[in-house]
Amino acid sequence: MLADDHRMLREGLSRSMSEHGFDVVGEARDGAEAVNMAQRLTPDVILMDVSMPEMDGVEACRQVRAAVPETKVVMLTMHADQEVLANAIRAGACGYLVKDCSTEEIAGAVRTVFSGEVALSHQLVASMLDEVRKL
């Protein structure tokens, strides 16, 4: 399932995910719609934008994970922000990708979280390591 407030991104990502062998079961325009749709469709994985109207992606992730705990959530964002990353992980996200990644990376992340592992953008891992080194 896809959740992003930008229609063009949803449509392009839906096509790309289909080309990688995934069935996109739904597309939500905002966080509230994502929560409602997830409860109805019980998708295996949701690709969820962080910045959306009505309800942001982090809160939507928290509510989806509470209502449909078997659904995995991968956050997609334009921001490699450590605080948002930490909040998303606390909310139950299993993955966190920066939107400048390739569709191959997104498909790989979906497979990774579906198998029970965690997926993080390489940029985020590098910045996290820098933060740990500072400590």
BAKEDO-279283 format. One record per residue: x, y, z of N, C-alpha, C, O in turn. Coordinates in pm, whole numbers, padded with zeros to 5 digits, always signed. Example, Ala and Ser with C-alpha at 12.3 -4.5 7.8 and 13.67 -1.06 7.14 Angstrom:
// residues 2
+01319-00569+00780+01230-00450+00780+01320-00330+00780+01424-00332+00846/+01285-00225+00708+01367-00106+00714+01290+00003+00787+01341+00114+00804/
***
This chain:
// residues 135
+00085-00117+00000+00000+00000+00000+00089+00123+00000+00199+00120+00056/+00043+00230-00063+00118+00355-00069+00042+00465+00004-00081+00472-00003/+00115+00551+00074+00054+00666+00140+00144+00787+00118+00252+00798+00177/+00098+00878+00032+00172+00998+00001+00074+01102-00052-00019+01068-00125/+00094+01226-00015+00000+01330-00058+00024+01379-00201-00054+01459-00251/+00129+01333-00266+00158+01372-00403+00113+01263-00500+00171+01154-00504/+00011+01295-00576-00048+01197-00668+00053+01143-00769+00058+01022-00794/+00133+01231-00827+00230+01188-00927+00329+01087-00867+00364+00988-00932/+00372+01112-00745+00464+01019-00680+00395+00884-00657+00454+00779-00683/+00271+00887-00607+00198+00761-00584+00184+00682-00714+00208+00562-00717/+00144+00751-00821+00122+00682-00948+00253+00623-01002+00255+00509-01048/+00360+00700-00997+00489+00650-01044+00541+00536-00959+00592+00437-01011/+00527+00549-00829+00572+00444-00739+00488+00318-00754+00539+00207-00745/+00359+00336-00778+00272+00220-00799+00315+00142-00923+00324+00020-00920/+00342+00214-01031+00390+00148-01154+00523+00077-01130+00541-00038-01170/+00613+00146-01064+00746+00088-01038+00736-00036-00950+00803-00136-00975/+00653-00029-00846+00640-00144-00757+00578-00262-00830+00618-00377-00809/+00480-00235-00916+00421-00342-00998+00525-00406-01088+00527-00528-01104/+00612-00325-01147+00719-00377-01232+00817-00464-01154+00882-00551-01211/+00827-00440-01024+00915-00520-00938+00842-00641-00877+00896-00709-00791/+00720-00667-00923+00649-00787-00880+00556-00771-00761+00507-00871-00708/+00531-00648-00718+00444-00625-00603+00302-00590-00648+00284-00531-00754/+00204-00627-00570+00066-00586-00592+00037-00467-00501+00040-00480-00379/+00010-00352-00560-00026-00234-00481-00176-00240-00458-00255-00228-00552/-00216-00260-00333-00357-00283-00301-00434-00155-00272-00557-00156-00269/-00362-00043-00250-00431+00081-00221-00336+00198-00220-00215+00182-00203/-00392+00318-00238-00315+00442-00236-00389+00545-00152-00502+00583-00184/-00326+00590-00045-00386+00690+00043-00323+00827+00019-00203+00837-00009/-00406+00932+00030-00360+01069+00007-00314+01140+00134-00250+01245+00125/-00345+01085+00249-00303+01148+00374-00297+01042+00484-00335+00927+00463/-00248+01083+00599-00228+00987+00707-00357+00926+00758-00362+00806+00786/-00461+01005+00771-00589+00953+00821-00645+00849+00724-00694+00744+00766/-00639+00879+00595-00687+00784+00496-00602+00657+00497-00653+00547+00477/-00472+00672+00522-00383+00555+00529-00423+00462+00643-00424+00340+00627/-00455+00520+00758-00497+00438+00872-00626+00363+00841-00635+00242+00863/-00725+00434+00788-00853+00370+00755-00835+00262+00649-00892+00153+00661/-00756+00291+00547-00735+00196+00439-00659+00073+00489-00689-00040+00449/-00561+00095+00575-00484-00017+00630-00573-00111+00711-00556-00232+00706/-00666-00054+00785-00757-00138+00864-00848-00221+00775-00882-00335+00810/-00887-00166+00660-00973-00240+00566-00896-00342+00484-00943-00454+00462/-00777-00304+00439-00704-00386+00342-00599-00478+00404-00555-00574+00340/-00558-00449+00526-00450-00522+00595-00334-00557+00501-00305-00674+00478/-00267-00454+00447-00154-00480+00357-00035-00538+00432-00022-00521+00553/+00051-00607+00358+00173-00660+00419+00267-00547+00457+00325-00546+00565/+00282-00450+00364+00375-00339+00383+00311-00210+00333+00241-00210+00231/+00335-00101+00405+00293+00031+00360+00418+00116+00340+00505+00123+00427/+00427+00180+00224+00527+00284+00201+00460+00415+00237+00366+00458+00169/+00507+00481+00343+00436+00595+00402+00523+00720+00403+00633+00719+00457/+00473+00826+00342+00539+00956+00347+00533+01008+00490+00439+00980+00563/+00634+01083+00529+00635+01142+00662+00547+01266+00668+00466+01281+00759/+00561+01356+00570+00489+01483+00571+00362+01473+00487+00368+01476+00364/+00249+01462+00554+00119+01454+00486+00017+01536+00563+00033+01558+00683/-00088+01581+00494-00195+01655+00562-00283+01562+00647-00270+01440+00642/-00370+01623+00724-00465+01553+00811-00396+01485+00929-00431+01508+01045/-00297+01402+00899-00221+01331+01002-00086+01299+00940-00079+01246+00829/+00022+01331+01011+00153+01303+00952+00181+01153+00950+00112+01075+01015/+00282+01114+00874+00312+00973+00856+00356+00902+00982+00328+00783+00998/+00423+00973+01071+00468+00909+01196+00348+00870+01281+00341+00759+01333/+00252+00963+01297+00132+00931+01374+00049+00824+01303-00006+00735+01368/+00041+00832+01172-00031+00729+01097+00035+00593+01115-00034+00491+01129/+00166+00590+01115+00239+00465+01140+00204+00409+01277+00176+00290+01291/+00204+00495+01377+00172+00453+01515+00031+00391+01519+00011+00286+01580/-00064+00456+01455-00201+00406+01457-00218+00279+01375-00292+00188+01415/-00151+00271+01262-00157+00149+01180-00099+00032+01258-00159-00075+01263/+00016+00051+01319+00082-00058+01392-00002-00103+01513+00000-00220+01549/-00076-00010+01574-00164-00047+01685-00285-00125+01636-00328-00221+01700/-00341-00083+01523-00464-00145+01471-00437-00271+01389-00516-00365+01392/-00327-00273+01317-00295-00385+01227-00147-00420+01250-00063-00391+01164/-00114-00481+01364+00027-00500+01399+00109-00584+01301+00231-00575+01299/+00042-00666+01221+00116-00747+01125+00161-00667+01002+00244-00714+00925/+00107-00548+00983+00146-00462+00871+00278-00392+00904+00291-00329+01010/+00373-00402+00815+00502-00336+00830+00494-00200+00762+00427-00184+00660/+00563-00101+00819+00561+00034+00762+00704+00077+00730+00793+00070+00814/+00722+00123+00606+00848+00183+00563+00820+00331+00539+00737+00366+00456/+00889+00416+00611+00872+00560+00597+00953+00608+00477+01068+00567+00458/+00893+00696+00397+00960+00762+00286+00960+00911+00315+00856+00968+00348/+01076+00975+00304+01081+01117+00335+01186+01188+00251+01278+01125+00198/+01171+01317+00241+01272+01399+00175+01377+01442+00276+01479+01499+00238/+01353+01417+00403+01439+01468+00510+01514+01355+00581+01452+01259+00628/+01644+01366+00587+01725+01270+00661+01745+01323+00803+01858+01346+00847/+01636+01343+00873+01635+01406+01004+01639+01298+01113+01554+01210+01118/+01739+01307+01201+01759+01207+01306+01640+01202+01403+01602+01094+01448/+01583+01317+01435+01472+01320+01530+01347+01254+01470+01278+01177+01537/+01319+01283+01344+01204+01221+01277+01227+01071+01266+01135+00992+01287/+01349+01032+01232+01383+00889+01226+01357+00821+01359+01294+00715+01364/+01403+00881+01467+01383+00823+01601+01234+00813+01634+01189+00712+01688/+01157+00917+01602+01012+00914+01628+00944+00806+01544+00853+00738+01593/+00986+00790+01420+00926+00688+01334+00955+00548+01387+00868+00461+01386/+01077+00527+01432+01112+00395+01488+01032+00369+01615+00984+00257+01636/+01018+00470+01699+00935+00455+01820+00790+00426+01784+00721+00355+01858/+00744+00479+01672+00605+00457+01627+00585+00319+01565+00472+00279+01539/+00695+00247+01541+00683+00112+01488+00728+00093+01345+00709-00014+01289/+00789+00196+01285+00838+00181+01148+00948+00076+01142+01033+00069+01231/+00945-00003+01037+01046-00107+01017+01150-00065+00914+01251-00133+00893/+01125+00049+00850+01218+00099+00750+01204+00249+00737+01101+00307+00771/+01310+00312+00686+01312+00457+00672+01402+00488+00554+01523+00465+00559/+01343+00542+00447+01417+00571+00325+01403+00718+00287+01298+00779+00305/+01511+00773+00236+01508+00909+00182+01462+00898+00038+01504+00807-00034/+01374+00990-00005+01308+00979-00135+01401+00989-00255+01357+00963-00367/+01526+01025-00238+01613+01028-00355+01673+00891-00385+01764+00880-00468/+01626+00788-00318+01673+00652-00347+01605+00600-00474+01508+00658-00522/+01657+00491-00525+01602+00432-00648+01483+00342-00617+01462+00301-00503/+01405+00313-00720+01293+00221-00700+01345+00081-00666+01277+00005-00598/+01464+00047-00713+01524-00082-00676+01551-00087-00526+01529-00190-00462/+01598+00025-00470+01622+00032-00326+01490+00021-00249+01484-00044-00145/+01387+00086-00300+01256+00078-00233+01204-00065-00238+01157-00117-00137/+01213-00130-00354+01168-00269-00366+01247-00359-00272+01191-00448-00209/+01377-00336-00264+01460-00413-00172+01421-00393-00028+01420-00487+00051/+01389-00268+00007+01347-00238+00145+01215-00307+00177+01197-00358+00288/+01122-00309+00082+00994-00377+00105+01018-00525+00130+00961-00583+00222/+01103-00586+00050+01134-00728+00071+01202-00751+00206+01173-00849+00276/+01291-00660+00241+01365-00672+00367+01271-00666+00487+01277-00751+00575/+01183-00565+00491+01094-00553+00607+00989-00664+00608+00946-00709+00715/+00947-00708+00490+00852-00819+00484+00912-00945+00546+00841-01025+00606/+01043-00962+00530+01109-01080+00586+01143-01064+00734+01201-01154+00795/+01107-00949+00792+01126-00931+00936+01249-00852+00975+01280-00840+01093/+01320-00798+00877+01439-00719+00906+01408-00571+00895+01296-00532+00862/+01508-00488+00923+01494-00343+00920+01566-00289+00797+01672-00341+00759/+01510-00186+00734+01571-00124+00617+01589+00026+00641+01494+00097+00671/+01712+00073+00626+01743+00215+00642+01824+00263+00523+01908+00190+00470/+01798+00386+00480+01878+00447+00374+02024+00452+00416+02055+00472+00534/+02112+00435+00320+02255+00441+00349+02293+00577+00408+02380+00585+00495/+02229+00684+00360+02256+00819+00412+02227+00826+00561+02302+00887+00637/+02118+00763+00602+02079+00767+00742+02175+00685+00828+02210+00726+00939/+02217+00572+00778+02312+00489+00852+02441+00567+00873+02497+00567+00983/+02489+00634+00768+02612+00712+00778+02598+00824+00880+02688+00846+00961/+02486+00896+00877+02469+01006+00972+02452+00953+01114+02496+01018+01210/+02389+00837+01130+02376+00777+01262+02513+00738+01317+02542+00760+01435/+02596+00681+01232+02732+00645+01275+02811+00769+01315+02886+00765+01413/+02795+00878+01242+02862+01003+01278+02817+01051+01416+02899+01095+01497/+02686+01042+01443+02633+01082+01573+02689+00994+01684+02724+01045+01791/+02699+00864+01661+02753+00773+01762+02901+00803+01786+02947+00799+01900/+02975+00833+01680+03117+00867+01694+03135+00991+01778+03232+01001+01854/+03043+01088+01766+03051+01211+01844+03032+01183+01993+03089+01251+02078/+02951+01082+02024+02927+01047+02164+03051+00985+02225+03051+00949+02343/
***
